Structures are given as structure tokens and as C-alpha cells.
């Protein structure tokens, strides 16, 4: 698969060389060029049997959908995606002290007086008061179940693009200029769904030095043989058995998580199947993934029982509404610029926008969310200090 991965990357590079952002008259879909060029490379090579060309191509299509976080490569903007830059530094995917520390807690640890931070408060309306030159912010305190208002000079807006797609017009209904400024960008830039299913075991059944498990589906209509226990679970929950087949066929990549003596696999799902997974309970989803992996590795599933399953549910989270952004076939550099442009109704930057989708190079990463937040905070401090 290493050679195939090289062919895939070379096909993307070829696309970047062929299609120049400055010369392209219209957006070009990733699916229109890269998969076909990739198939030609596979066919021209003597390394890959004819019957594996389509399965290998489908595997890399699913992998790219996961990396790009889009529901279809037909919706992925080839030119903009080819110009994407990974954040600098080494990739960190290590469990520390047996678990992850919540990122919010990490950030709060740097603030000595964190009583000023109001968590669990939803901003429901923002209006600029012209005479006072202040922002009127309406807040719903979710813990106390009461609505409050506050006045402020500046605001840094950091919600996900998915949340903006659902609530932007409602929250900023009084700011017609702001809506006009950003509505196209919010609508055009893609925001996809990626969910992970975490499988936790007592003992490993994969190779000691393996960093991933790749499942190549060589038979299109292969029926996944599920256990009697899984059949009973499906019957009890009144779940269509065809859902099992869909999940089994879509499962193509499992990451092996380095950890402190805890065998963990992370299964990745992007697109429509990621939404289906959210509507099933963790135990059933985990068992489907477990049985699929064991079947491919020809391992007795009962010899390595699944201890626990965890899964993300980014679509169901009303404050996220899917996962992270991508450059869709409908978006362009102007949309990217408009999304991160501050709102200055009186000539002063009153509402600054941050978050992964506003980063020029590294969108779709925690790095991007963190960096844009820091940059916005520096801008506010600069404005405040200039008045003194």
C-alpha cells in the first residue's frame, strides 16, 4: 500500500501543477481528476493485480474523504485543497497518563482567576448600539436557566462554522451589514462530518509495531457475517441488519493508538455513514467494528473481547453541528477572506472572528483554532492599548 499511497500523492501533485488558481475559470472537483489519474497509474504498474484496482481506488477515496472531512470528493475544491498546508511540528497522538486532558481545562490552567470565565453560557443575540458604541450581548445561562444581557466594547466569535450555518442570521439579526458581509462565505465554505469510534481492549490481537489497520474491500457485495450476539442486539433495538453491512463496508481505516499499556483502536468514518453511527448506541457500533476487524484479520473475536466503546457525535452536538471545515466546490479565496474579516460598524473592529475555519493555511485543525484565537486576542489588546 505504500506504493499506492505514493501514486495517490503524485496524482494530487499532478493536479496542482495542471490547474493553476490564477488561470482556472471555474472550480474543479477533486473527484473529476485525481481518482482517474490514480487508476491509470495503478493500471500502468505491474505491482497491482487488475482485480485490486477498484478496491484500492475506493480505499483511497474513503481515506481522502476522511482527511478532507467532506461527504463526497465531488464537493471538494481541487485547487484550494491542493494549496492546503499542514501545521508545522510533529504529529502528536499519544495518550498521556492514561487519558487526554480536556483542552478547555488546559487553557484555563494558564488563567489565575478563572472565575471571570463563564462557561455553559450561550450567546443568543448580538446587537451594536450606535449611540453608545457598544455591543449589546444577550446570554442564556444554561446552568441557572436565565437570560442575561451585557455591554462590551469588543467580541471574539469562535463558534464552529457549522453553528454559524444554523444560527448566524438569528444571532446577528439586527446587523444587516454583517449578514451581508458574511452570508455567502458561511453558506459556501464546506463543513463536513467525521466521527471516530474508539475500541478499547485488554489484549492486542494486531502486530506489535502496527500503527494502523487497513481494510481493503475486494468484493463489492460481500455479506458480512455477524455473530448471534450482534443479531440479538439488533433485534432488541429494532435496527435494520442492512445498517451493519453499510458500516462494515465503509470501515476502511483503524488507527492504532500508542498508549500506556492500553490497547486502543480508533475507527474513522466520514460522510453519510458518520451520521448513521451517531444514531446507534455505542455498544452496537463497537461490536460491528470489532467483528469486522476480527473477520478481516481472521482472528477469533471471542478470544479478544471488546472492553469498552466510545464514539464521537459531532452532528448531534448543537454547538458544533458536524466536525470541521473544508474548501467546497462552491467556495473560493474571497469567501475565506470574508469569513475571517472583522465587523467594524463604526470603523473600529467590534466583532472579530476566530476558529479553525478562519485560518488561511491550516483550517480543519486544533492548531488553526488556537492560533486564530490568539491572533484575535492580540488585535483586541492592540485596539484597547491604542486608546490609553
C-alpha positions in Angstrom: 0.0 0.0 0.0 3.0 2.3 0.4 3.5 2.4 -3.4 -0.2 3.0 -3.9 -0.1 5.9 -1.4 2.8 7.3 -3.4 0.7 7.1 -6.6 -2.2 8.9 -4.9 0.0 11.7 -3.7 1.7 12.1 -7.1 -1.8 12.3 -8.7 -2.7 15.1 -6.3 0.6 16.9 -7.1 0.0 16.5 -10.8 -3.4 18.1 -10.4 -1.8 21.0 -8.5 0.6 21.5 -11.4 -2.0 21.2 -14.1 -4.6 23.5 -12.6 -3.4 27.0 -11.5 -5.6 29.0 -9.2 -4.9 32.1 -11.3 -5.8 30.5 -14.6 -8.8 28.3 -13.7 -12.0 29.9 -14.8 -14.2 27.7 -12.6 -13.8 25.5 -9.5 -12.6 22.0 -10.3 -13.9 19.0 -8.3 -11.3 16.7 -6.7 -13.2 13.7 -8.0 -13.1 14.9 -11.6 -9.3 14.4 -11.8 -7.4 12.6 -9.1 -9.1 9.2 -8.8 -8.9 8.7 -12.6 -5.3 9.7 -12.8 -4.6 7.4 -9.8 -6.3 4.4 -11.5 -4.2 5.0 -14.6 -1.1 4.8 -12.6 -2.2 1.6 -10.9 -3.1 0.0 -14.2 0.3 1.0 -15.8 2.2 -0.5 -12.9 2.9 -4.2 -12.7 2.6 -4.2 -8.9 -1.2 -4.3 -8.7 -3.5 -7.1 -10.0 -6.4 -6.0 -12.1 -9.0 -7.2 -9.6 -7.5 -4.9 -6.9 -7.5 -1.7 -8.9 -11.1 -0.7 -8.0 -10.8 -1.7 -4.2 -7.6 0.2 -3.8 -9.1 3.2 -5.5 -12.1 3.1 -3.3 -9.9 2.8 -0.2 -8.0 6.0 -1.1 -11.2 7.8 -1.9 -12.6 7.0 1.6 -9.3 7.9 3.1 -9.2 11.3 1.4 -12.8 12.0 2.4 -11.7 11.4 6.0 -8.7 13.7 5.7 -10.6 16.4 3.9 -13.7 15.9 6.1 -16.2 16.0 3.1 -19.2 13.9 2.3 -18.1 13.5 -1.3 -14.9 14.2 -3.2 -17.2 15.8 -5.9 -17.8 18.6 -3.4 -14.1 19.1 -2.7 -12.4 22.1 -4.4 -9.3 20.6 -6.0 -7.4 23.8 -6.5 -7.9 25.2 -3.0 -7.4 21.8 -1.4 -4.1 21.3 -3.3 -2.8 24.5 -1.7 -3.6 23.4 1.8 -0.6 23.4 4.2 -0.2 21.1 7.2 0.6 22.8 10.5 4.3 22.8 11.4 5.7 20.4 14.0 5.4 16.7 14.7 2.0 15.0 14.8 1.1 14.1 18.4 -1.2 11.2 19.0 -0.2 9.9 22.4 -2.2 9.2 25.5 -0.6 11.0 28.5 -1.1 9.3 31.9 -3.8 7.0 30.6 -6.0 9.7 29.1 -6.5 13.0 27.4 -6.7 16.2 29.3 -9.7 18.3 28.2 -8.3 21.2 26.1 -10.5 23.8 27.9 -9.0 22.7 31.2 -5.6 23.1 29.7 -6.3 26.6 28.6 -7.9 27.5 31.9 -4.8 26.4 33.8 -3.0 29.5 32.5 -5.5 31.9 34.0 -5.1 32.6 37.7 -8.5 34.0 38.3 -10.8 31.8 36.1 -13.9 33.0 37.9 -14.2 35.6 35.1 -14.7 32.8 32.6 -18.4 32.0 32.1 -18.8 28.5 30.8 -22.2 27.0 29.9 -23.5 30.3 28.6 -25.0 30.6 25.2 -24.9 33.8 23.3 -28.3 34.2 21.7 -28.2 37.7 20.3 -25.7 40.4 19.5 -26.5 44.0 18.5 -24.3 47.1 18.0 -25.7 50.1 19.8 -24.7 53.1 17.6 -25.1 55.9 20.2 -23.3 54.0 23.0 -20.8 52.5 20.6 -21.1 49.2 22.5 -22.2 45.7 21.7 -25.3 44.5 23.5 -24.9 40.8 24.1 -27.8 38.6 25.2 -26.7 35.4 27.0 -28.6 32.3 28.1 -27.1 30.9 31.3 -27.7 27.2 30.9 -26.9 26.3 34.5 -29.1 29.0 36.1 -31.7 28.8 33.4 -31.9 32.5 33.0 -31.3 35.2 30.3 -28.8 38.0 30.9 -27.5 41.0 28.9 -24.2 42.7 29.0 -22.4 45.5 27.2 -18.9 45.2 25.8 -16.6 47.0 23.5 -15.3 44.0 21.6 -16.2 40.4 21.0 -14.2 37.4 19.6 -16.6 35.0 18.0 -15.1 31.4 18.0 -18.0 29.0 17.3 -17.8 26.4 14.6 -18.8 27.2 11.1 -21.5 24.5 11.4 -23.0 26.5 14.3 -22.9 29.7 12.2 -24.6 27.9 9.3 -27.5 27.1 11.6 -27.7 30.3 13.8 -25.8 33.2 12.2 -28.9 35.1 10.9 -30.8 34.6 14.2 -28.0 35.8 16.5 -27.0 38.8 14.4 -30.5 39.6 13.0 -30.1 43.3 13.9 -26.7 43.6 12.0 -27.8 43.7 8.3 -24.3 44.8 7.1 -22.7 41.9 9.0 -25.1 39.4 7.5 -24.5 40.8 4.0 -20.7 40.6 4.6 -20.6 37.0 5.6 -23.7 35.1 4.5 -22.1 33.9 1.2 -18.9 32.7 2.9 -20.8 30.9 5.6 -23.0 29.2 3.0 -20.2 28.3 0.5 -17.4 27.0 2.7 -17.9 23.3 3.4 -18.4 21.9 6.8 -18.3 18.1 7.0 -18.9 15.3 9.4 -16.2 13.0 10.7 -16.8 10.6 13.6 -14.4 8.3 15.5 -15.3 5.0 17.2 -12.8 4.1 19.9 -12.4 0.4 20.7 -10.7 -0.4 24.0 -9.3 -3.9 24.7 -7.4 -5.8 27.4 -5.1 -7.5 24.9 -3.8 -6.7 21.5 -4.6 -9.0 18.5 -2.7 -6.9 15.9 1.0 -6.7 15.2 3.1 -5.1 18.0 4.6 -2.5 15.8 1.5 -1.8 13.7 0.4 1.9 13.5 -2.8 1.2 11.6 -5.1 -1.5 10.2 -6.2 -1.0 6.6 -9.3 -2.9 5.4 -9.4 -3.5 1.7 -12.9 -4.5 0.5 -12.2 -6.7 -2.5 -15.7 -8.0 -3.1 -18.4 -5.4 -3.8 -21.4 -7.2 -2.5 -19.8 -9.4 0.2 -22.2 -10.1 3.0 -20.7 -9.5 6.5 -21.4 -12.5 8.7 -22.4 -11.2 12.1 -22.4 -13.1 15.4 -25.6 -14.3 17.1 -25.0 -11.9 19.9 -25.0 -9.0 17.5 -28.1 -10.2 15.8 -29.8 -10.3 19.1 -28.7 -6.8 19.9 -30.1 -5.5 16.6 -33.4 -7.3 17.2 -33.7 -5.9 20.7 -33.0 -2.3 19.4 -35.1 -2.8 16.2 -32.2 -1.9 14.0 -32.2 -2.9 10.3 -29.4 -5.5 9.7 -28.5 -3.7 6.5 -27.1 -1.0 8.6 -24.4 -3.5 9.8 -23.5 -4.2 6.2 -23.2 -0.5 5.5 -20.9 0.1 8.4 -18.8 -3.0 7.7 -18.3 -1.9 4.1 -17.4 1.7 5.0 -14.9 0.7 7.7 -11.5 1.0 5.9 -9.1 2.5 8.3 -8.3 2.0 12.0 -5.6 3.9 13.8 -3.6 2.1 16.4 -3.2 4.5 19.3 0.1 4.4 21.2 -0.8 4.4 24.9 0.2 3.4 28.4 -0.4 -0.4 28.1 -3.9 0.2 26.9 -4.7 -1.5 23.5 -6.8 1.0 21.6 -8.1 1.1 18.0 -9.7 4.2 16.5 -12.1 3.6 13.6 -12.7 6.6 11.3 -15.9 7.3 9.5 -16.7 10.3 7.2 -19.7 11.4 5.2 -23.3 9.9 5.5 -22.2 6.8 7.4 -20.8 9.0 10.2 -24.3 10.3 10.7 -25.8 6.8 10.8 -23.3 5.9 13.5 -24.5 8.7 15.7 -28.0 7.2 15.8 -26.8 3.9 17.1 -25.7 3.1 20.7 -22.0 2.7 21.4 -22.2 -1.0 22.3 -23.7 -1.9 18.9 -21.4 0.3 16.9 -18.4 -1.0 18.7 -19.4 -4.7 18.2 -19.9 -4.1 14.5 -16.4 -2.6 14.2 -14.9 -5.3 16.4 -16.4 -8.2 14.4 -15.5 -6.6 11.1 -11.8 -6.1 12.1 -11.6 -9.6 13.5 -13.1 -11.1 10.4 -10.6 -9.4 8.1 -7.6 -10.3 10.3 -9.0 -13.9 10.7 -9.0 -13.6 14.5 -11.4 -15.3 16.8 -13.5 -12.3 18.1 -14.4 -14.2 21.3 -10.7 -14.6 22.3 -10.2 -10.8 22.4 -13.4 -9.4 23.8 -14.1 -5.7 23.5 -13.9 -4.0 26.9 -15.5 -0.6 26.0 -16.5 1.5 23.1 -16.6 5.3 22.9 -17.8 7.3 19.9 -17.9 11.0 18.9 -21.3 12.6 18.0 -20.3 15.9 16.4 -23.5 16.3 14.4 -25.7 15.8 17.4 -23.8 18.5 19.4 -25.9 21.6 18.9 -23.0 23.9 19.4 -20.8 22.2 16.8 -23.1 20.7 14.2 -20.6 18.4 12.4 -16.8 18.5 12.6 -14.6 21.0 10.8 -14.4 22.9 7.5 -13.1 22.2 4.0 -13.0 24.2 0.8 -16.0 23.1 -1.2 -16.6 23.4 -4.9 -18.7 26.4 -4.2 -16.1 28.4 -2.2 -13.1 30.5 -3.2 -10.4 32.7 -1.6 -12.8 35.6 -1.4 -15.1 33.5 0.9 -12.2 32.6 3.1 -11.2 36.2 3.4 -14.8 37.4 4.2 -15.2 34.7 6.9 -12.2 35.9 8.9 -12.8 39.7 8.3 -13.7 41.6 11.4 -17.0 43.6 11.7 -16.4 47.3 12.2 -19.7 49.1 12.1 -18.2 52.4 13.4 -14.8 51.9 11.9 -13.5 50.0 14.9 -13.2 46.2 14.9 -16.1 45.3 17.2 -16.6 41.6 16.4 -13.5 39.6 15.5 -13.9 36.1 14.1 -11.7 33.2 15.0 -11.8 29.4 14.8 -10.3 26.7 12.6 -12.4 27.7 9.5 -10.9 31.3 9.6 -7.3 30.1 9.3 -5.7 30.8 5.9 -3.5 27.7 5.7 -4.2 25.2 8.5 -8.1 25.1 8.6 -9.5 21.9 10.0 -7.0 21.7 12.8 -6.8 22.5 16.5 -3.7 24.4 15.7 -5.8 26.7 13.5 -8.4 27.3 16.1 -5.8 28.1 18.8 -3.7 30.4 16.6 -6.6 32.4 15.2 -8.0 32.9 18.8 -4.6 34.1 20.0 -4.3 36.5 16.9 -7.8 37.9 17.5 -7.0 38.5 21.2 -3.8 40.3 20.3 -5.8 42.6 17.9 -8.3 43.5 20.7 -5.4 44.3 23.1 -3.8 46.4 20.5 -7.1 48.4 20.0 -7.5 48.8 23.7 -3.9 49.9 24.3 -4.1 52.4 21.5 -6.8 54.3 23.4 -4.7 54.7 26.5 
